Amino acid sequence: MRVKIENNPYLLKKSLEAVAVFLFEGELPAGWSVDAIDKAANGVIQQIWEKNDFEGKLHQTAILYPRGDVGIRRVILVGLGKQGDFSADKLRSAGAKAGQAARSLKVKSLAMTLEADKLGLSWETATEASVEGIILGLYQYTDFKTLDRESIKEVELLQVFIMDNENMSLVKAAAERTETICRAVYFVRNLVSAPANEMTPGIMAREALAIAKGHKKIKTTVLEAADMKRLGMNALLGVARGSDEPPKLIIMEYQGAGKGHPPVVLVGKALTFDSGGISLKPAEKMDEMKADMAGGAAVIGAVCAAADLQLPVNVVALIPATENLPGGKAVKPGDILKSMSGKTIEVLNTDAEGRLILADALTYAGRFKPAAIIDIATLTGACVVALGDHVMGMMGTDENLKNRIKKASEQTGELLWELPLWENYHDLVKSDIADYKNSAGRPGGAITAAAFLSKFVGSYPWVHLDIAGPAWLTKDQAYNPKGASGAGVRLFVQLLRNWSDVA
């Protein structure tokens, strides 16, 4: 989708397929945009409002067809809910509803007006939220659709009209930035949506290498199994043993600041398919385990967006990528693996494999002497039980880093909730016959997994994000259609945008 910013006076001089109008619940507001559009559309907004057929309730939608020879062919009303409860994220979700309504009408272009002052938001926030909601809400994964492809409809152009000429350049910059971030989210959603036979560790590595070719400031290196063996990454290699697909450790480095600035290291779990290994998962919904690489995909997307936006921060992404299958050489319950850190791990459950591959990647992260380490992973079903499908779990060792991530969460609407990481949880991951065990059982499973990971981080500021819930959605959520959501991408990009302001 292309986004075009135009001046409001041109709105009524054009032939427009559809115009989106966002209204709060309550009285019909007086304002240049609503009044002008209603007048141009022969008063259809006033008519439906007076009949109480549209009240502005959150996500309420109505399609109006102006009569007579007018330039506006359709008006899409979308409710914002009560003004006192309004937020940027509600504008985001309302934007998604407008875009989806436009697509259902099979139009190629959608127009909208933007009056930040009437929304109570800054021009930058209003632009980013509305444009982001529309673009993200229109995502469709159609790569493998071959029948009736001509019936797949897309909205190709979004026209945003503003009255305030003084803020035109600010709005244009915000829209361009939002397009860039949304491209990264789309890219990640496509990676996660791809079936496991089309997204192996090798294919994922090639995608990362291809990104580096298009960005002078991104360097991508791929470590092979032999390299991992030399480094002593036996935890990662142990998980990979059951598959014929060779594992990869993908390293992406973006240098947006000087060499003297320590990087933010993002570590993403990338199980391109997880059967559970010898501790085999149930067959039901095992197909969704292609999404167990969502954390790895998210950090690739974040680095890509950081480079496109030329953010003044150094970033390293580490993506340990493998499959977890029950082959003849697969790691078995009871086996002991010696990790890159030298610490030994008793494998009690081969389906607790994500923390094994992350253990070696987190140890490797220390080589970059980072300012912070953040790992993101579809790690535990226990986190979904605790927080549901829509919320990330957050645990970590550094209050400042956690606060930075919380701020980015509030700005992007990517919800997270902190879980405790108290000392008594650490006792639960100690092994009787090795240093640690990879499973402490069901109670507090999301927390004990984080406690395990903390043993491989060293003294660097560290936060763990468990995205087992929001990474793959079984129902549509406003601007996150069901399937791959791209969880973590916008959060990381906002964190990196904020980083130089407070570093």
C-alpha positions in Angstrom: 0.0 0.0 0.0 1.2 3.5 -0.8 0.4 6.4 1.5 -0.1 9.9 0.2 -0.4 13.0 2.3 -2.5 15.8 0.8 -3.9 19.1 1.9 -7.6 19.1 3.0 -8.9 21.7 0.4 -8.2 19.1 -2.3 -10.4 16.6 -0.6 -13.6 17.9 -2.1 -12.1 18.5 -5.5 -11.4 14.8 -6.2 -13.3 11.8 -7.1 -12.9 9.4 -4.2 -13.9 5.8 -4.0 -14.2 5.8 -0.2 -13.6 8.3 2.6 -13.2 7.1 6.2 -14.7 9.3 8.9 -13.8 8.6 12.6 -16.4 9.7 15.2 -16.5 9.6 18.9 -19.5 8.2 20.7 -22.0 11.0 21.7 -22.7 14.2 19.9 -21.9 14.6 16.2 -18.8 16.9 16.3 -18.5 20.2 14.5 -15.4 20.3 12.5 -14.1 21.3 9.1 -13.6 17.7 7.9 -16.9 16.2 9.1 -19.0 19.2 8.0 -17.3 19.4 4.6 -17.6 15.7 3.9 -21.2 15.6 5.0 -22.1 18.6 2.9 -20.3 17.1 -0.1 -22.1 13.8 0.5 -25.6 15.4 0.6 -25.9 15.2 4.4 -25.8 11.4 4.8 -23.7 11.5 8.0 -26.2 13.9 9.7 -29.1 11.7 8.6 -27.7 8.4 10.0 -26.7 10.1 13.2 -30.1 11.7 13.8 -31.7 8.3 13.3 -29.4 6.7 15.9 -28.4 4.1 13.3 -24.8 5.0 14.1 -23.7 6.1 17.5 -19.9 6.1 17.3 -19.4 3.1 19.6 -15.9 1.6 19.4 -15.4 -0.3 16.2 -19.0 0.3 15.0 -18.9 0.6 11.2 -21.4 1.9 8.7 -21.2 2.3 4.9 -23.0 5.3 3.4 -23.7 5.9 -0.2 -24.2 9.6 -1.1 -27.0 10.3 -3.6 -26.6 12.5 -6.7 -23.6 13.5 -8.7 -21.0 13.9 -5.9 -17.2 13.1 -5.9 -17.3 11.0 -2.8 -18.8 7.6 -3.8 -18.8 6.0 -0.3 -18.4 7.2 3.3 -17.1 4.7 5.8 -18.1 5.7 9.4 -16.0 4.1 12.1 -16.6 4.6 15.9 -13.8 5.6 18.3 -15.9 5.0 21.4 -16.1 7.4 24.3 -13.7 10.3 24.1 -12.7 9.9 27.7 -11.5 6.4 27.1 -9.7 7.2 23.8 -6.1 6.2 23.2 -3.7 6.0 20.2 -4.2 2.2 20.2 -8.0 2.7 19.8 -7.3 4.9 16.8 -5.0 2.1 15.5 -7.8 -0.5 15.8 -10.4 1.9 14.3 -8.1 2.5 11.4 -7.9 -1.3 10.8 -11.7 -1.5 10.7 -11.8 1.3 8.1 -9.3 -0.4 5.9 -11.0 -3.8 6.2 -14.4 -2.2 5.3 -12.8 -0.5 2.3 -11.4 -3.9 1.1 -14.7 -5.6 1.5 -16.1 -2.9 -0.9 -13.4 -3.9 -3.4 -12.1 -0.4 -3.7 -8.5 0.3 -4.7 -8.1 3.5 -2.7 -9.2 4.8 0.7 -9.1 8.4 1.9 -9.3 9.7 5.4 -9.0 13.1 7.1 -6.7 13.7 10.1 -7.4 16.4 12.7 -4.9 15.6 15.5 -6.2 18.4 17.8 -9.7 17.0 17.8 -8.4 13.5 18.7 -6.3 14.9 21.6 -3.1 13.5 20.1 0.1 14.9 18.7 0.3 15.0 14.9 3.1 12.4 14.9 1.1 10.0 17.1 -2.2 10.5 15.3 -0.5 9.9 11.9 1.5 6.8 13.0 -1.5 5.2 14.8 -4.1 5.7 12.0 -1.8 4.7 9.2 -0.3 1.8 11.1 -3.8 0.5 12.0 -5.0 0.6 8.4 -1.9 -1.0 6.9 -1.5 -3.8 9.5 -5.2 -4.5 9.5 -5.1 -5.2 5.8 -2.5 -8.0 6.0 -3.3 -11.2 4.1 -1.0 -14.2 3.6 -1.8 -15.4 0.0 1.6 -16.8 -1.2 0.2 -20.3 -1.7 -3.2 -19.5 -3.0 -3.5 -20.6 -6.6 -7.2 -20.9 -7.2 -9.3 -17.7 -7.8 -6.4 -15.4 -7.2 -8.2 -12.7 -9.1 -10.7 -12.6 -6.3 -8.1 -11.5 -3.8 -8.6 -7.8 -3.3 -6.1 -5.2 -2.0 -6.4 -1.5 -1.1 -3.5 0.0 -2.9 -3.6 3.6 -1.9 -4.3 5.5 1.3 -4.8 9.2 1.0 -4.5 11.2 4.2 -5.9 14.8 4.1 -4.9 17.4 6.7 -5.8 21.0 7.1 -2.7 22.1 8.9 0.0 23.1 6.4 2.4 23.9 9.1 2.6 20.3 10.1 2.6 18.8 6.6 6.3 17.9 6.7 5.9 16.3 10.1 2.9 14.3 9.0 4.7 13.1 5.8 7.7 12.0 7.8 5.6 10.1 10.3 3.7 8.4 7.5 6.9 7.4 5.8 8.3 6.0 9.0 5.1 4.1 9.7 5.2 2.6 6.2 8.8 1.4 6.9 7.8 -0.2 10.2 4.7 -1.9 8.7 6.9 -3.3 5.9 9.0 -5.0 8.5 6.0 -6.4 10.3 4.6 -7.7 7.0 8.0 -9.3 6.2 8.0 -11.0 9.6 4.4 -12.2 9.3 5.3 -13.7 6.0 8.3 -15.5 7.5 6.2 -16.9 10.3 3.2 -17.8 8.1 5.4 -19.9 5.7 5.1 -23.6 6.1 8.0 -25.4 7.7 9.1 -27.0 4.4 9.4 -23.5 2.9 11.0 -21.9 6.0 13.9 -24.2 7.1 16.9 -22.9 9.0 18.8 -22.6 5.7 16.0 -20.6 4.0 15.8 -18.3 7.1 19.5 -17.7 6.9 19.3 -16.9 3.2 16.5 -14.3 3.9 18.8 -12.7 6.4 21.7 -12.7 4.0 19.5 -11.1 1.3 18.6 -8.3 3.7 22.2 -7.5 4.2 22.8 -7.1 0.5 20.3 -4.3 0.4 21.7 -2.4 3.4 25.2 -1.1 3.6 25.1 -0.8 7.3 23.9 -4.4 8.0 26.5 -7.2 8.1 25.1 -10.8 8.2 27.2 -13.8 9.2 25.9 -17.4 9.4 27.6 -19.9 11.6 27.3 -23.6 10.5 27.3 -26.7 12.6 31.1 -27.1 12.4 31.5 -23.5 13.7 29.1 -24.2 16.6 31.0 -27.4 17.4 34.3 -25.4 17.7 32.6 -22.9 20.0 31.1 -25.6 22.2 27.5 -24.9 21.4 26.4 -28.3 22.3 23.0 -27.2 23.7 22.0 -25.8 20.3 23.6 -28.8 18.4 21.8 -31.2 20.8 18.4 -29.9 19.8 19.4 -30.1 16.1 20.5 -33.7 16.2 17.1 -35.1 15.4 16.7 -33.3 12.1 18.4 -33.7 8.8 18.2 -29.9 8.3 21.5 -28.3 9.4 21.2 -25.7 12.1 22.3 -22.1 11.6 23.3 -19.3 14.0 22.4 -16.1 12.1 24.2 -13.0 13.2 23.0 -9.6 11.9 24.9 -6.5 12.9 23.6 -3.0 12.2 25.9 -0.1 13.0 23.9 3.2 13.3 26.1 4.7 15.9 29.9 4.9 16.3 32.0 1.8 17.0 32.5 3.0 20.6 28.8 2.6 21.4 28.0 -0.9 22.8 25.2 -2.5 20.9 21.7 -3.7 22.0 21.7 -7.4 21.4 18.4 -9.0 20.4 18.2 -12.8 20.6 15.3 -14.6 18.9 14.4 -18.2 19.2 14.0 -19.8 15.8 12.6 -23.3 15.9 11.4 -23.5 12.2 9.5 -26.5 13.3 9.0 -28.0 16.7 7.6 -31.5 17.1 8.7 -31.7 20.7 11.4 -34.2 19.8 11.3 -37.5 21.7 8.9 -35.8 24.1 6.5 -35.6 21.2 3.7 -33.0 21.2 0.1 -34.0 20.6 -0.9 -34.1 16.9 -3.6 -31.5 17.4 -2.4 -28.0 16.3 1.1 -29.3 15.8 0.9 -27.6 12.4 1.1 -24.3 14.2 4.6 -25.2 15.4 5.9 -23.7 12.2 5.5 -20.4 14.1 8.0 -21.4 16.8 10.5 -19.2 15.0 8.5 -16.0 15.5 11.1 -14.6 18.0 13.9 -15.1 15.5 11.8 -13.5 12.7 10.9 -10.6 15.0 14.6 -9.6 15.6 15.4 -9.9 11.9 12.5 -7.5 11.1 13.6 -5.1 13.9 17.1 -4.9 12.5 15.8 -4.4 9.0 13.5 -1.5 10.2 16.3 0.1 12.2 18.5 0.2 9.1 15.7 1.5 6.9 15.0 4.3 9.5 18.7 4.9 10.0 18.3 4.8 13.8 21.4 6.1 15.6 22.0 3.0 17.6 24.1 -0.2 17.2 22.1 -3.4 17.1 23.1 -7.1 16.9 20.5 -9.8 16.2 21.3 -13.4 17.1 19.0 -16.1 15.7 19.7 -19.7 16.6 17.7 -21.6 14.0 17.0 -25.3 13.9 14.2 -27.9 13.8 13.3 -30.2 16.8 12.4 -33.6 15.5 12.5 -37.2 16.9 15.1 -38.6 14.6 17.4 -41.5 15.4 20.1 -39.2 16.7 17.7 -36.9 18.6 18.6 -35.9 22.2 16.8 -38.0 24.7 15.2 -37.3 28.1 18.0 -37.8 30.7 20.8 -36.8 28.4 23.3 -34.2 29.6 24.6 -31.4 27.3 27.6 -29.1 27.9 26.7 -25.6 26.8 29.0 -23.0 25.3 29.3 -21.4 28.8 30.7 -24.6 30.1 27.7 -25.2 32.3 26.0 -28.6 32.0 22.3 -29.1 31.3 20.2 -32.2 32.1 17.5 -32.6 29.5 14.4 -33.8 31.3 12.0 -32.8 28.5 13.1 -32.5 24.8 10.1 -30.2 24.2 11.8 -27.6 26.4 14.2 -27.1 23.6 13.9 -23.3 23.0 15.7 -22.5 26.2 18.5 -24.9 25.1 19.2 -23.1 21.9 18.8 -19.7 23.6 21.3 -20.7 26.3 24.2 -20.9 23.7 23.0 -17.8 21.9 22.8 -15.8 25.1 26.3 -16.8 26.0 27.5 -15.8 22.5 25.9 -12.4 23.0 28.5 -11.6 25.6 31.1 -11.4 22.9 29.7 -8.1 21.8 30.0 -6.5 25.3 26.4 -5.3 24.9 24.6 -2.4 26.5 21.7 -4.8 27.0 20.5 -8.2 26.0 16.9 -8.9 25.2 15.7 -12.3 24.1 12.3 -13.0 22.6 10.8 -16.4 22.2 7.6 -18.4 21.8 8.9 -20.2 24.9 6.2 -21.6 27.1 2.5 -22.6 27.1 2.6 -21.7 30.8 2.8 -18.0 29.8 -0.3 -18.4 27.7 -2.1 -19.9 30.7 -1.0 -17.1 32.9 -1.5 -14.1 30.6 -3.7 -15.3 27.7 -3.2 -15.0 24.0 -2.7 -11.2 23.7 0.0 -10.4 26.2 3.8 -11.0 26.3 5.4 -12.1 29.6 8.4 -10.1 30.7 11.1 -11.0 33.2 14.6 -9.7 33.6 17.4 -8.5 35.8 17.6 -4.8 35.1 14.9 -2.3 36.2 16.1 0.4 33.8 15.9 -1.9 30.8 12.5 -3.2 31.9 11.2 0.3 32.2 12.4 1.2 28.7 10.6 -1.8 27.3 7.4 -0.9 29.3 7.5 2.6 27.8 7.8 1.2 24.3 4.9 -1.2 25.0 2.7 1.7 26.0 3.6 3.6 22.8 3.0 0.7 20.4 0.1 -1.1 22.1 2.1 -4.3 22.1 0.9 -5.5 25.6 3.3 -7.0 28.1 3.1 -7.9 31.8 6.0 -8.4 34.2 6.3 -11.7 36.1 8.5 -12.1 39.1 11.9 -13.7 38.9 12.6 -14.3 42.6 15.5 -16.3 44.0 13.3 -19.3 45.0 12.5 -19.9 41.3 16.2 -20.3 40.6 16.4 -23.1 43.0 13.9 -25.0 40.9 16.2 -25.3 37.8 19.1 -26.9 39.7 19.8 -30.5 38.7 20.8 -33.3 40.9 23.4 -34.7 38.4 24.3 -31.6 36.3 24.4 -27.9 36.8 20.9 -27.2 35.6 17.9 -29.0 34.2 15.9 -27.7 31.3 12.5 -28.3 32.9 11.3 -27.6 36.4 7.7 -28.9 35.8 4.4 -27.2 35.3 4.2 -24.8 38.3 5.5 -21.4 37.4 6.7 -22.8 34.0 7.1 -19.4 32.3 9.2 -18.1 35.2 11.4 -21.1 35.7 12.2 -21.0 32.0 13.4 -17.4 32.4 15.3 -18.4 35.5 17.1 -21.1 33.4 17.9 -18.5 30.7 19.4 -16.1 33.2 22.2 -18.6 34.0 23.7 -18.0 30.5 23.5 -14.2 30.3 26.4 -13.1 32.5 26.4 -9.7 34.2 24.8 -7.7 31.3 21.4 -6.0 31.7 18.9 -8.6 30.4 15.2 -9.0 29.7 13.3 -12.0 28.5 10.0 -11.7 26.5 7.8 -14.7 26.2 5.5 -14.3 23.1 4.0 -17.7 23.1 0.5 -16.1 23.3 0.5 -13.2 20.9 2.9 -14.5 18.2 0.2 -16.7 16.5 -3.5 -15.7 16.8 -6.4 -18.0 16.3 -8.9 -15.1 16.1 -8.8 -11.7 14.4 -7.7 -8.8 16.6 -8.4 -5.4 15.0 -5.1 -4.6 13.3 -3.7 -8.2 13.9 -5.6 -10.6 11.6 -5.5 -14.2 12.8 -2.3 -16.1 12.1 1.1 -14.6 12.4 1.1 -11.2 14.2 4.7 -10.0 13.9 4.7 -9.7 17.7 7.7 -7.8 19.0 8.7 -5.9 15.8 7.0 -2.6 16.6 8.0 -2.9 20.3 11.7 -3.3 19.4 11.7 -0.6 16.8 10.1 1.9 19.3 12.6 0.8 21.9 15.5 1.5 19.5 13.9 4.8 18.5 13.8 5.8 22.1 17.3 4.4 22.9 19.4 7.3 21.7 17.2 9.8 23.6 18.1 8.4 27.0 21.3 6.5 26.3 
